[in-house]
Amino acid sequence: MQLTARFIRHMPKTTTCEEFLTGVTAYIRKHYKKSMLPRLAEHPEDRLTCSAVVYSRVSREIWMVGDCQCLIGGKLYDNPKPYEAELAAIRADEVKRQLAAGVKTESLLKNDTARSFIIPRMIETMRQQNIAYSVIDGFHIPRQHVRIITLDFRPWEIVLASDGYPFLYPTLAESERRLQEQRSADPLNIGAFQATKAFHPDFNSFDDRAYIRFKA
């Protein structure tokens, strides 16, 4: 994430999507030792990996690489990883099975054994990164898995965010409020909203969060 942010911070404002994809890939790749590359080619789960959603003011485009989301004029756009919903559903079923067997909610929040149950399947899906879906990891990013949204020249209010917000709203306060409502109502994330992990009691959310709102 830090390397990708550094690359974006210094890239020319005229950078196209294709130039961004090739440039950030090369930038991440040069931080690997050459001796590591054969293993990383075979084991994507060991790569430095992140997602990014980028707004190009010059191109008037939003580029979505990996599992991120945005609001454009209040309309939600996302770019979810394939298999994520399936894995979340498998975990939810395992949580419910354990609860029915007498495991306490507090125990599962501190030690999410249902997440451990799906880790092998998660690693299997990671072997499809930059094949079945896009991420930034120092390896070729397939253009067909990058979502590009082109804006016309009307004024737009835009929100760019990570997928750590299960409910994205036009204000940060509302997005945070709905996140805390989710935590209060369903801290295991096994109900209407399902995730591959729960809210750990020592953390203020279940996933990383990034949020920016601006007018374009």
Secondary structure as the mmCIF struct_conf table of DSSP 4:
data_model
#
loop_
_struct_conf.conf_type_id
_struct_conf.id
_struct_conf.beg_label_comp_id
_struct_conf.beg_label_asym_id
_struct_conf.beg_label_seq_id
_struct_conf.end_label_comp_id
_struct_conf.end_label_asym_id
_struct_conf.end_label_seq_id
HELX_RH_AL_P HELX_RH_AL_P1 GLN A 2 HIS A 10
BEND BEND1 MET A 11 MET A 11
TURN_TY1_P TURN_TY1_P1 LYS A 13 THR A 14
HELX_RH_AL_P HELX_RH_AL_P2 CYS A 17 ARG A 29
TURN_TY1_P TURN_TY1_P2 LYS A 30 HIS A 31
BEND BEND2 TYR A 32 TYR A 32
HELX_RH_3T_P HELX_RH_3T_P1 LYS A 34 MET A 36
HELX_RH_AL_P HELX_RH_AL_P3 LEU A 37 GLU A 42
HELX_RH_3T_P HELX_RH_3T_P2 PRO A 44 ASP A 46
BEND BEND3 ARG A 47 ARG A 47
STRN STRN1 CYS A 50 CYS A 50
STRN STRN2 ALA A 52 SER A 56
TURN_TY1_P TURN_TY1_P3 ARG A 57 ARG A 60
STRN STRN3 GLU A 61 VAL A 65
BEND BEND4 GLY A 66 ASP A 67
STRN STRN4 CYS A 68 ILE A 72
TURN_TY1_P TURN_TY1_P4 GLY A 73 GLY A 74
STRN STRN5 LYS A 75 ASP A 78
HELX_LH_PP_P HELX_LH_PP_P1 PRO A 80 LYS A 81
TURN_TY1_P TURN_TY1_P5 PRO A 82 TYR A 83
HELX_RH_AL_P HELX_RH_AL_P4 GLU A 84 ALA A 100
TURN_TY1_P TURN_TY1_P6 ALA A 101 GLY A 102
HELX_RH_AL_P HELX_RH_AL_P5 THR A 105 LYS A 110
BEND BEND5 ASN A 111 ASN A 111
HELX_RH_AL_P HELX_RH_AL_P6 THR A 113 MET A 126
TURN_TY1_P TURN_TY1_P7 ARG A 127 GLN A 128
STRN STRN6 GLN A 129 GLN A 129
TURN_TY1_P TURN_TY1_P8 ASN A 130 ALA A 132
STRN STRN7 TYR A 133 TYR A 133
STRN STRN8 ILE A 136 ILE A 136
BEND BEND6 ASP A 137 PHE A 139
HELX_RH_3T_P HELX_RH_3T_P3 ARG A 143 HIS A 145
BEND BEND7 VAL A 146 VAL A 146
STRN STRN9 ARG A 147 THR A 150
BEND BEND8 PHE A 153 ARG A 154
STRN STRN10 GLU A 157 SER A 162
TURN_TY1_P TURN_TY1_P9 ASP A 163 GLY A 164
BEND BEND9 PRO A 166 PHE A 167
BEND BEND10 PRO A 170 THR A 171
HELX_RH_AL_P HELX_RH_AL_P7 LEU A 172 ALA A 185
TURN_TY1_P TURN_TY1_P10 PRO A 187 LEU A 188
STRN STRN11 ILE A 190 ILE A 190
BEND BEND11 GLY A 191 PHE A 193
STRN STRN12 GLN A 194 GLN A 194
BEND BEND12 THR A 196 LYS A 197
TURN_TY1_P TURN_TY1_P11 PRO A 201 ASP A 202
BEND BEND13 PHE A 203 ASP A 207
STRN STRN13 TYR A 211 LYS A 215
#
